[in-house]
Amino acid sequence: MKKGLPHSAKKLGEEAVETVVAALRENDERLVAEAADLLYHLVVVLKLREVPLSRVHRELYKRSRRSVLDPKALKRGT
């Protein structure tokens, strides 16, 4: 966090790419490691932006409720 938001956001993007590569080409152990890195850097970026993780949880909850009620809702973005 000492290096600031631009550095942390860049690191988040790098970890996202590494997670995709691991999902497509690596074993489960490597995917889990990359997913943990991705989540860590996401939490850092949220913290730097002062966005509480609880807001993300609420958004995920809303999306899960919509998908249960209407499975096509997530694809439509409603």
C-alpha positions as CSV (number, residue, x, y, z in Angstrom):
1,M,0.0,0.0,0.0
2,K,3.0,2.3,0.5
3,K,3.4,2.6,-3.3
4,G,-0.1,4.0,-3.8
5,L,-3.1,3.3,-5.9
6,P,-1.5,3.4,-9.4
7,H,1.0,0.7,-8.5
8,S,-1.6,-1.4,-6.6
9,A,-4.1,-1.2,-9.5
10,K,-1.4,-2.3,-12.0
11,K,-0.5,-5.2,-9.7
12,L,-4.1,-6.1,-9.5
13,G,-4.3,-6.2,-13.3
14,E,-1.1,-8.4,-13.5
15,E,-2.5,-10.8,-11.0
16,A,-5.8,-11.0,-12.9
17,V,-3.9,-12.0,-16.1
18,E,-1.9,-14.6,-14.1
19,T,-5.1,-16.0,-12.7
20,V,-6.6,-16.4,-16.2
21,V,-3.4,-18.1,-17.4
22,A,-3.4,-20.4,-14.4
23,A,-7.1,-21.2,-15.0
24,L,-6.4,-22.2,-18.6
25,R,-3.0,-23.9,-18.3
26,E,-2.0,-24.8,-14.8
27,N,-3.0,-27.3,-12.1
28,D,-5.5,-26.5,-9.3
29,E,-2.7,-25.7,-6.8
30,R,-1.3,-22.9,-9.0
31,L,-4.8,-21.6,-9.8
32,V,-5.5,-21.4,-6.0
33,A,-2.3,-19.5,-5.4
34,E,-3.0,-17.0,-8.2
35,A,-6.6,-16.6,-7.1
36,A,-5.3,-15.8,-3.6
37,D,-2.9,-13.2,-5.0
38,L,-5.7,-11.7,-7.1
39,L,-8.0,-11.4,-4.1
40,Y,-5.2,-9.9,-1.9
41,H,-4.5,-7.2,-4.4
42,L,-8.2,-6.5,-4.9
43,V,-8.5,-5.9,-1.2
44,V,-5.5,-3.6,-1.2
45,V,-7.1,-1.5,-4.0
46,L,-10.4,-1.4,-2.2
47,K,-8.7,-0.3,0.9
48,L,-6.8,2.5,-0.9
49,R,-10.0,3.7,-2.4
50,E,-11.7,3.5,1.0
51,V,-14.3,1.1,-0.4
52,P,-15.4,-1.3,2.4
53,L,-15.4,-4.9,1.4
54,S,-19.0,-5.0,2.8
55,R,-20.1,-3.0,-0.2
56,V,-18.7,-5.7,-2.5
57,H,-20.4,-8.3,-0.4
58,R,-23.7,-6.5,-0.7
59,E,-23.3,-6.3,-4.5
60,L,-22.6,-10.0,-4.7
61,Y,-25.6,-10.7,-2.6
62,K,-27.9,-8.6,-4.8
63,R,-26.5,-10.4,-7.9
64,S,-27.0,-13.8,-6.4
65,R,-30.6,-12.9,-5.4
66,R,-31.3,-11.7,-9.0
67,S,-29.8,-14.9,-10.5
68,V,-31.9,-17.1,-8.2
69,L,-35.1,-15.3,-9.1
70,D,-34.3,-14.9,-12.8
71,P,-31.2,-16.8,-14.1
72,K,-31.0,-14.7,-17.2
73,A,-31.0,-11.4,-15.3
74,L,-27.2,-11.4,-14.9
75,K,-26.7,-11.8,-18.6
76,R,-29.1,-8.9,-19.3
77,G,-27.6,-6.8,-16.6
78,T,-30.9,-6.2,-14.8
